[in-house]
Amino acid sequence: MSSLGTRTGSLTVFAIAALLAGCAAAPGQRMDTPAMLQETGGDFSTEPAQQQTIPITDINLSLVRKMRTEQSTAALPPETLALFGKPTPYRVGPGDVLQIVVWDHPELAAALGQPAQNGKTTDAASGFLIDEKGDVQFPYAGTVHVAGKDVGTIQKELYSRLSKVYQKPEVTVRVASFRAAQIYVDGEVRTPGTQSINDISMSLTSAINQGGGFSPNADRSRVELVRNGVTYQLNMDELLKRGHNPSNIYLQPGDAIRVASREDSGVYVMGEVNKPATITPMRNGSLTLSQAISDSGSFDSNTAATRQLFVIRNSTSDSPQVYHLDATSPVSMILANQFELQPKDVVYVGQGGLVRFNRVLNLLLPAINAAVTGAVLAK
């Protein structure tokens, strides 16, 4: 039994010695070679595994300058520029109510009100209702198709028809109730919902303001405008910086606006930080690497290997990118403060080799203690 105990003790010492030898060079180590991802054909595939090389790019002054230059000189997409324009006259549609007055002819006065619908009174103002076909009925003018026309065009049409009955009639046309054209505002605004377009052209900013303005959780860099099935991504602050006022984007009937939440643009901070968490960007959508580290409680002084600071980008795509920063020098924080993160980036702070050894040792200690105890009892 004593020889068994001696053998067990020797194996225990050998295991610890091997573990120490394996971790001796670990503190302060850095991954200098590109990371490798192993790809297989599936759990039951017999095809040989393939490796995908992911290059690691150092974060330095040249990289930061290059990224800033690309961002500042990138031209706005032509489809975005096409959204800007000048206000246009309101064009009536089915459901709108027109007030039509022919002066000095009270017999042609507008209807006193709209007929009840399903036993309920309508909310439309008094006047001539444009039916579902886009037509309106007016005495001595007959059926006039007015949908898609502005009030000036409708006035000329009525004048032309009434001139056959009256000599130089004075006709006035105005929209008494706007009900045909609507837009919808959703997402991070204080009062989302449907808004009616009237004779004052509605811009993007006025629609957001009528929705109560941005909520505290709104991401102003991610405003979506959906028009005719096409989604346009708009960064409100970036547009202003480039001299393009969002107030010059005028909405059309059926447009939908969605303001994204800052939580949807979060960055994941993991590894040896004091408070691993998902960090949300500022209201303008910006978030630097230094801000993310600061918001996560900074590095864990007991466990972090500050040379091992990585940013993983496009991690869910076929071509992820990995950036590395050696944060041992205070000067490196200047670079971190200029390195802009993107939504869904992963910030990872590595652990020191001694920490890895201690954690592995804690896993082995119960087995080691059990082996030593057994050896002692066997003597």
C-alpha positions in Angstrom: 0.0 0.0 0.0 2.8 2.4 0.7 4.2 1.9 -2.8 0.8 2.8 -4.2 0.7 6.0 -2.1 4.2 6.9 -3.3 3.2 6.4 -6.9 0.0 8.5 -6.5 2.0 11.3 -4.9 4.5 11.2 -7.6 1.8 11.4 -10.3 0.2 14.4 -8.5 3.5 16.3 -8.4 4.2 15.4 -12.0 0.8 16.8 -13.0 1.3 20.0 -11.2 4.9 20.4 -12.6 3.6 19.8 -16.1 0.8 22.4 -15.6 3.3 24.9 -14.4 5.6 24.3 -17.3 2.7 24.8 -19.7 1.8 28.1 -18.2 5.3 29.4 -17.6 5.3 31.5 -20.7 1.7 32.5 -20.6 1.7 35.9 -18.8 1.7 38.7 -21.2 1.5 36.5 -24.3 -0.1 37.8 -27.5 -1.7 36.1 -30.5 0.7 37.1 -33.3 -0.7 34.6 -35.8 -4.1 34.9 -37.5 -7.0 33.2 -35.8 -8.2 30.0 -37.3 -11.8 28.7 -37.5 -12.4 25.1 -38.2 -15.2 24.3 -40.7 -16.7 20.9 -41.1 -19.4 19.5 -43.2 -21.6 18.8 -40.1 -21.7 16.4 -37.2 -21.9 13.3 -39.4 -19.8 14.6 -42.3 -16.9 12.4 -43.5 -15.3 15.3 -45.3 -12.0 16.6 -44.0 -12.1 19.7 -41.8 -11.2 23.0 -43.4 -9.8 26.1 -41.7 -10.7 29.7 -42.4 -8.0 32.3 -41.7 -9.2 35.4 -40.0 -6.5 38.2 -40.1 -5.9 40.2 -36.9 -5.4 43.9 -37.6 -3.6 46.1 -35.1 -5.3 49.3 -34.0 -2.9 52.1 -34.6 -2.9 55.7 -35.7 -2.8 54.8 -39.4 -5.8 52.6 -39.1 -7.8 55.2 -37.2 -7.0 57.9 -39.7 -8.0 55.6 -42.6 -11.3 54.7 -41.0 -12.1 58.4 -40.3 -11.2 59.4 -43.8 -13.4 56.7 -45.3 -16.3 57.8 -43.1 -16.0 61.5 -43.9 -15.5 61.1 -47.6 -18.0 58.4 -48.2 -20.7 59.9 -50.5 -24.4 59.6 -49.7 -26.2 56.9 -51.8 -28.0 58.4 -54.8 -31.3 57.0 -53.6 -30.9 58.9 -50.3 -30.1 62.1 -52.1 -33.2 61.6 -54.2 -35.3 61.9 -51.1 -34.5 65.6 -50.7 -36.7 68.1 -52.5 -39.1 71.0 -52.3 -42.6 71.0 -50.9 -45.4 70.2 -53.4 -49.1 71.2 -53.4 -51.4 68.8 -51.5 -53.2 66.4 -53.9 -56.6 65.3 -52.8 -57.8 61.7 -52.6 -60.8 59.5 -51.6 -62.1 60.4 -48.2 -61.2 64.1 -48.4 -63.9 66.7 -48.2 -63.9 69.8 -50.4 -65.5 73.1 -49.7 -66.6 74.6 -53.0 -68.1 78.1 -53.1 -69.5 79.8 -56.2 -69.8 83.5 -55.2 -73.2 85.2 -55.6 -74.9 81.8 -56.2 -76.1 80.6 -52.8 -78.1 77.9 -54.5 -74.8 76.1 -55.1 -73.8 76.2 -51.5 -72.0 73.1 -50.1 -73.8 70.3 -48.4 -74.6 70.9 -44.8 -73.0 67.7 -43.7 -72.0 64.2 -44.6 -74.5 61.3 -44.4 -74.4 59.0 -41.5 -72.4 55.7 -42.1 -73.6 52.6 -40.3 -75.7 54.6 -38.0 -72.8 56.8 -36.9 -72.1 60.4 -37.9 -69.0 61.0 -39.8 -66.1 63.1 -38.5 -65.7 64.9 -41.8 -66.5 68.6 -42.1 -69.3 70.0 -44.2 -68.6 69.9 -47.9 -68.4 67.6 -50.9 -67.0 64.2 -50.1 -64.6 62.6 -52.6 -65.9 59.1 -53.1 -63.8 55.9 -53.4 -63.4 56.4 -57.2 -61.9 59.8 -56.6 -65.0 61.7 -57.9 -67.0 64.6 -56.5 -70.5 65.6 -57.5 -71.3 69.3 -58.0 -74.4 71.0 -59.4 -74.2 71.9 -63.1 -70.7 70.5 -63.2 -71.7 66.8 -62.9 -69.2 64.2 -61.9 -65.7 65.6 -61.6 -62.7 63.4 -61.1 -60.5 65.2 -58.6 -58.2 62.5 -57.0 -54.6 63.2 -57.4 -55.2 66.9 -58.3 -54.4 70.0 -56.2 -57.1 72.6 -55.4 -55.8 75.0 -58.1 -56.4 72.4 -60.8 -59.8 71.4 -59.4 -60.8 75.1 -59.3 -59.9 75.6 -63.0 -61.8 72.4 -63.9 -65.0 73.6 -62.1 -64.7 77.1 -63.6 -64.5 75.6 -67.1 -67.6 73.5 -66.6 -69.7 76.2 -64.8 -68.8 78.8 -67.4 -71.2 76.9 -69.7 -74.0 77.9 -67.3 -72.9 81.0 -65.6 -71.0 84.0 -67.0 -67.5 84.3 -65.4 -68.3 82.4 -62.2 -66.0 83.1 -59.3 -65.1 79.7 -57.8 -63.2 79.0 -54.6 -62.1 75.5 -53.7 -60.4 74.5 -50.4 -60.0 71.2 -48.5 -62.3 71.2 -45.5 -61.2 67.8 -44.1 -57.9 65.9 -44.8 -58.5 62.2 -44.5 -56.9 60.6 -47.6 -53.2 60.9 -47.1 -51.6 59.4 -44.0 -48.1 58.4 -42.8 -47.2 56.2 -39.8 -44.5 56.9 -37.2 -43.3 53.9 -35.1 -40.4 53.0 -32.8 -38.6 55.3 -30.3 -40.9 58.4 -30.4 -43.0 59.5 -27.5 -46.4 59.1 -29.2 -46.2 56.7 -32.2 -49.1 56.4 -34.5 -50.8 57.6 -37.7 -50.6 61.2 -38.8 -52.6 62.9 -41.5 -50.9 65.0 -44.2 -52.6 68.3 -44.9 -51.9 71.3 -47.2 -48.7 72.1 -45.3 -46.2 69.6 -46.7 -45.0 67.3 -44.0 -41.2 66.8 -43.7 -39.4 64.0 -41.9 -38.5 66.1 -38.9 -42.0 67.6 -38.6 -43.5 64.0 -38.5 -41.1 63.0 -35.7 -41.9 66.2 -33.8 -45.6 65.6 -34.2 -44.9 62.2 -32.8 -43.7 63.8 -29.6 -40.0 63.8 -30.7 -37.3 61.2 -30.0 -37.7 59.2 -26.9 -34.6 59.0 -24.5 -33.8 55.6 -25.9 -33.9 56.6 -29.5 -31.0 56.1 -31.8 -30.9 59.1 -34.1 -28.4 57.5 -36.4 -30.8 54.7 -37.4 -34.0 56.2 -38.7 -35.8 54.1 -41.4 -38.0 55.6 -44.0 -40.1 53.0 -45.8 -41.6 54.1 -49.2 -43.2 51.9 -51.8 -41.6 48.8 -50.3 -38.1 50.3 -50.2 -36.3 51.0 -46.9 -34.0 54.0 -46.7 -31.5 54.1 -43.8 -31.0 57.6 -42.5 -28.5 59.0 -39.9 -30.0 62.3 -38.8 -26.9 63.8 -37.2 -24.6 62.6 -40.1 -27.0 64.3 -42.6 -26.7 67.6 -40.8 -22.9 67.3 -40.6 -22.8 66.9 -44.4 -25.1 69.9 -45.0 -28.2 67.9 -45.8 -31.2 69.1 -43.7 -33.6 66.2 -42.9 -36.4 68.9 -42.9 -36.0 68.9 -46.7 -37.1 65.3 -46.9 -40.9 65.6 -47.6 -43.1 62.6 -46.9 -45.6 61.0 -49.3 -48.9 59.3 -48.5 -48.3 55.8 -47.2 -44.7 56.5 -45.9 -43.7 54.8 -42.7 -41.0 56.0 -40.3 -39.3 53.8 -37.7 -36.8 55.1 -35.2 -34.6 52.3 -33.9 -33.8 51.8 -30.2 -30.2 52.3 -28.9 -30.5 48.8 -27.4 -30.7 47.4 -30.9 -27.2 48.9 -31.6 -25.5 47.5 -28.5 -21.9 46.4 -28.3 -21.0 43.3 -26.2 -18.1 43.7 -23.8 -16.8 40.4 -22.5 -13.8 38.9 -20.8 -11.7 40.3 -18.0 -13.7 43.5 -17.2 -15.4 44.4 -14.0 -18.9 44.4 -15.4 -19.3 42.4 -18.6 -22.4 43.8 -20.3 -24.1 45.0 -23.5 -23.2 48.7 -23.9 -25.6 51.0 -25.8 -24.3 53.8 -27.9 -25.0 57.5 -27.3 -28.1 59.1 -28.7 -26.3 60.1 -31.9 -25.3 56.4 -32.4 -21.6 56.9 -31.6 -19.6 54.7 -29.3 -15.8 54.5 -29.0 -13.8 51.6 -27.7 -12.7 53.6 -24.7 -16.3 54.4 -23.8 -17.3 50.7 -24.0 -14.4 49.8 -21.7 -15.3 52.5 -19.3 -19.0 51.7 -19.2 -18.1 48.1 -18.4 -16.2 49.1 -15.3 -12.8 49.1 -17.0 -10.3 46.2 -16.9 -10.2 43.8 -14.0 -6.8 44.7 -12.4 -6.4 41.2 -11.0 -7.1 39.1 -14.0 -7.0 41.2 -17.2 -4.1 40.9 -19.7 -4.4 44.4 -21.2 -2.2 43.4 -24.1 -5.0 41.1 -25.2 -7.8 43.6 -26.1 -9.7 42.5 -29.2 -12.7 43.9 -31.2 -14.6 41.3 -33.2 -16.7 42.7 -36.0 -19.2 41.0 -38.3 -19.0 37.9 -36.2 -22.2 36.4 -37.6 -21.1 36.8 -41.3 -18.9 34.7 -43.5 -16.0 37.2 -43.3 -15.5 38.4 -39.7 -12.9 41.0 -38.8 -10.7 41.0 -35.7 -8.9 44.2 -34.4 -6.2 44.1 -31.7 -5.0 46.8 -29.3 -2.2 46.6 -26.8 -3.6 48.6 -23.9 -0.6 48.4 -21.6 0.3 52.0 -22.4 -1.8 55.0 -21.4 -1.2 56.3 -24.9 -3.2 53.4 -26.3 -6.3 54.9 -24.7 -6.0 57.8 -27.1 -6.4 55.3 -30.0 -9.2 53.6 -28.1 -11.0 56.9 -27.8 -10.8 57.4 -31.6 -11.7 53.9 -32.6 -15.4 53.9 -33.4 -17.4 50.8 -32.7 -20.2 49.5 -34.8 -23.5 47.8 -33.7 -23.1 44.2 -32.6 -19.3 44.5 -32.2 -17.8 42.2 -29.6 -15.1 43.6 -27.3 -13.1 41.0 -25.6 -10.4 41.4 -22.9 -8.1 38.4 -22.5 -6.9 36.9 -19.2 -3.4 36.6 -18.0 -1.6 33.2 -18.1 -1.4 33.0 -14.3 -5.1 33.5 -14.1 -5.7 30.7 -16.5 -3.3 28.5 -14.4 -5.2 29.4 -11.1 -8.5 28.6 -12.6 -7.4 25.2 -14.0 -5.7 24.5 -10.7 -8.9 25.2 -8.9 -10.6 22.6 -11.1 -7.8 20.0 -10.4 -7.5 20.6 -6.6 -10.5 18.5 -5.6 -9.1 15.5 -7.6 -5.6 16.1 -6.2 -6.8 16.3 -2.6 -8.8 13.2 -3.1 -5.8 11.4 -4.5 -3.5 12.6 -1.7 -6.1 11.7 1.0 -6.5 8.2 -0.5 -2.8 7.7 -0.5 -2.5 8.8 3.2 -5.3 6.5 4.3 -3.7 3.6 2.4 -0.5 3.8 4.4 
